[in-house]
Amino acid sequence: MSEQRVVVIGAGVGGLAAAIDLARAGRAVTVVERGDAPGGKMRRVPVAGLGVDAGPTVFTMRWVFDGLLGDAGTRLEDHLELHTPERLARHGWEDGSRLDLWADRERSAAAIEAFADARNAQGYLDFCDRSADVYATLRDSFIDAQRPNPVSLVGRVGLHRLPAMFRIQPFKSLWSVLGEHFTDPRLRQLFGRYATYVGSSPLSAPATLMLVAHVEQDGVWLLRGGMHALARALAAVGDTLGVSFRYGAEAERIETSGGAVTGVTLAGGERLPADRVVFNGDASALGRGLLGEAAQRATRPVAAPRRSLSAVTWCVVGRPEGFPLDFHNVFFGRDYPAEFRAVFRERKITETPTVYLCAQDRGPWAAEGEAGERMLLLVNAPADGDRGGIGDRQLAALEQRVSGLLGRCGLALELGGEACRVTRPQDFEALFPASGGALYGRASHGPLASFARPPARSRVRGLYLAGGSAHPGAGVPMAALSGRLAARALLGD
Ligand SMILES: Cc1cc2nc3c(=O)[nH]c(=O)nc-3n(C[C@H](O)[C@H](O)[C@H](O)COP(=O)(O)OP(=O)(O)OC[C@H]3O[C@@H](n4cnc5c(N)ncnc54)[C@H](O)[C@@H]3O)c2cc1C
């Protein structure tokens, strides 16, 4: 039999992980990527002569990449310089209060006691135990399973762990469970923010998402060269395994014959024959027919109200003053529930939105240029990038509100101008077609939403899905796992 040819569409982290596993298993793999570099959302944009990380900044679940590269006969640390910071993040509020969270949970508990009181510190420690329990229960049974549903999940968890399943309270919202642990509203806000790591509202996300707290506790790393360097490293590993990368190559159509995949046609007309195709773009692109009629029945598109968060981001090079920034910083708006009601119900950004700021030169590898230091700022926004998005006047008003909030928290920073590059939901939609600008696929709202993500095996024979819009979900390590699940399904068929 001749060598099986696989085309991977998209060089996001899911596509890269799938390509590595497939090449390692002896398949002839071609990755076609419409952008000019690997990484997808892990992109880097030039601002004032410096490269600013414009996507993910929090690197967790390192074991996923240790596994991926270990299986490929290499090691993460052979390709990347990693650093474990003691401080996880710095948080600020308009009343001037500040709280640092630490990798060491006892240190965080002490900080919380000083910030709030002993009761909230104990609430935090209990919350840590509970989130560790959730993570242990779901890691193998849900995250690493091909197509879990509530029944198969119980089967995989095993009867002996059923009490743990009930303890994790999947039918309660994260917000309500946080109320059981924290009387201080600022702490409820701080830990509720973990829902946004998968693009969801803490008011509607199930309490199971508290596992994000444990993921952070389990280890957060900084990477020299930022997260984009991880994408470059994965592409380099793929390269050594014989993967052929084609950048500036957009897949226009997935071809089938007799219901099975036969190839991919690129914009411009070139046809790449393929026995199997892995699609790493947003899964909704298939259902919306963007890759042709044949691939349309592969999966259903996500309706706009069910999409996860989008964002407005600013990549800035500048000189922030007043507030002692750490690498990860969060400046909280006044009313957290109102923020999510605005985004998900009213489809707008609230008056005082919470701002995340990544000061990328505050790690161990400072690279301040003449124009100042590199920063990424992010505000949550509705994923309506295909329905108008955020207009110029709205953006100007938002920038004033963001600068105002930062100012009240003690940070002087101007947005706009030459040393600032803005990305709005409509820009994310253009970069990641059919997503509406949603950065994490479907929102994880309600106890069953996590089961609604499409699995790796699509309804079209020979076509597989990999990436944050597929199971097990969004975030860099989860999307990588999804790529590995796609490779495993493909090799198993
Ligand atoms: C601003 C921001 C902040 C984030 N913060 C974090 C964080 O701190 N930690 C974390 O873990 N996660 C974070 N995330 C989420 C994380 O980045 C994503 O979940 C993950 O990178 C998605 O990977 P993916 O495999 O789905 O591919 P994507 O990154 O979505 O890439 C898909 C690729 O497919 C390509 N493509 C699509 N269609 C075609 C086509 N027809 N032909 C050719 N190529 C095509 C696209 O160009 C793109 O390169 C963040 C995301 C953003 C945008």
PDBQT file of the ligand as one rigid body, heavy atoms in Angstrom, charges set to zero:
ROOT
HETATM    1  C1  LIG A 501      -6.120  37.167  22.758  1.00  0.00    +0.000 C 
HETATM    2  C2  LIG A 501      -6.142  35.715  23.153  1.00  0.00    +0.000 A 
HETATM    3  C3  LIG A 501      -5.762  35.336  24.432  1.00  0.00    +0.000 A 
HETATM    4  C4  LIG A 501      -5.762  33.978  24.805  1.00  0.00    +0.000 A 
HETATM    5  N1  LIG A 501      -5.272  33.634  26.038  1.00  0.00    +0.000 NA
HETATM    6  C5  LIG A 501      -5.004  32.326  26.300  1.00  0.00    +0.000 A 
HETATM    7  C6  LIG A 501      -4.158  31.956  27.381  1.00  0.00    +0.000 A 
HETATM    8  O1  LIG A 501      -3.625  32.811  28.087  1.00  0.00    +0.000 OA
HETATM    9  N2  LIG A 501      -3.909  30.627  27.604  1.00  0.00    +0.000 N 
HETATM   10  C7  LIG A 501      -4.415  29.661  26.779  1.00  0.00    +0.000 A 
HETATM   11  O2  LIG A 501      -4.129  28.468  26.992  1.00  0.00    +0.000 OA
HETATM   12  N3  LIG A 501      -5.212  29.991  25.718  1.00  0.00    +0.000 NA
HETATM   13  C8  LIG A 501      -5.496  31.293  25.440  1.00  0.00    +0.000 A 
HETATM   14  N4  LIG A 501      -6.190  31.651  24.312  1.00  0.00    +0.000 N 
HETATM   15  C9  LIG A 501      -6.821  30.589  23.503  1.00  0.00    +0.000 C 
HETATM   16  C10 LIG A 501      -5.806  29.841  22.653  1.00  0.00    +0.000 C 
HETATM   17  O3  LIG A 501      -4.980  30.742  21.982  1.00  0.00    +0.000 OA
HETATM   18  C11 LIG A 501      -6.541  29.002  21.631  1.00  0.00    +0.000 C 
HETATM   19  O4  LIG A 501      -7.515  28.165  22.268  1.00  0.00    +0.000 OA
HETATM   20  C12 LIG A 501      -5.625  28.092  20.821  1.00  0.00    +0.000 C 
HETATM   21  O5  LIG A 501      -4.440  28.744  20.449  1.00  0.00    +0.000 OA
HETATM   22  C13 LIG A 501      -6.408  27.662  19.585  1.00  0.00    +0.000 C 
HETATM   23  O6  LIG A 501      -5.648  26.788  18.798  1.00  0.00    +0.000 OA
HETATM   24  P1  LIG A 501      -6.309  26.033  17.575  1.00  0.00    +0.000 P 
HETATM   25  O7  LIG A 501      -5.609  24.744  17.419  1.00  0.00    +0.000 OA
HETATM   26  O8  LIG A 501      -7.786  26.009  17.702  1.00  0.00    +0.000 OA
HETATM   27  O9  LIG A 501      -5.919  26.880  16.297  1.00  0.00    +0.000 OA
HETATM   28  P2  LIG A 501      -6.075  28.423  15.940  1.00  0.00    +0.000 P 
HETATM   29  O10 LIG A 501      -5.142  29.185  16.761  1.00  0.00    +0.000 OA
HETATM   30  O11 LIG A 501      -7.500  28.821  15.905  1.00  0.00    +0.000 OA
HETATM   31  O12 LIG A 501      -5.486  28.408  14.473  1.00  0.00    +0.000 OA
HETATM   32  C14 LIG A 501      -6.196  27.901  13.374  1.00  0.00    +0.000 C 
HETATM   33  C15 LIG A 501      -5.350  28.130  12.138  1.00  0.00    +0.000 C 
HETATM   34  O13 LIG A 501      -6.050  27.641  11.000  1.00  0.00    +0.000 OA
HETATM   35  C16 LIG A 501      -5.819  28.519   9.926  1.00  0.00    +0.000 C 
HETATM   36  N5  LIG A 501      -6.882  28.329   8.948  1.00  0.00    +0.000 N 
HETATM   37  C17 LIG A 501      -8.226  28.461   9.149  1.00  0.00    +0.000 A 
HETATM   38  N6  LIG A 501      -8.888  28.209   8.005  1.00  0.00    +0.000 NA
HETATM   39  C18 LIG A 501      -7.956  27.907   7.066  1.00  0.00    +0.000 A 
HETATM   40  C19 LIG A 501      -8.034  27.559   5.680  1.00  0.00    +0.000 A 
HETATM   41  N7  LIG A 501      -9.203  27.465   5.046  1.00  0.00    +0.000 N 
HETATM   42  N8  LIG A 501      -6.882  27.314   5.006  1.00  0.00    +0.000 NA
HETATM   43  C20 LIG A 501      -5.675  27.411   5.659  1.00  0.00    +0.000 A 
HETATM   44  N9  LIG A 501      -5.544  27.749   6.958  1.00  0.00    +0.000 NA
HETATM   45  C21 LIG A 501      -6.683  27.990   7.662  1.00  0.00    +0.000 A 
HETATM   46  C22 LIG A 501      -5.824  29.896  10.564  1.00  0.00    +0.000 C 
HETATM   47  O14 LIG A 501      -5.149  30.839   9.750  1.00  0.00    +0.000 OA
HETATM   48  C23 LIG A 501      -5.087  29.617  11.874  1.00  0.00    +0.000 C 
HETATM   49  O15 LIG A 501      -3.712  29.818  11.744  1.00  0.00    +0.000 OA
HETATM   50  C24 LIG A 501      -6.210  32.998  23.898  1.00  0.00    +0.000 A 
HETATM   51  C25 LIG A 501      -6.606  33.371  22.606  1.00  0.00    +0.000 A 
HETATM   52  C26 LIG A 501      -6.553  34.704  22.226  1.00  0.00    +0.000 A 
HETATM   53  C27 LIG A 501      -6.887  35.087  20.811  1.00  0.00    +0.000 C 
ENDROOT
TORSDOF 0
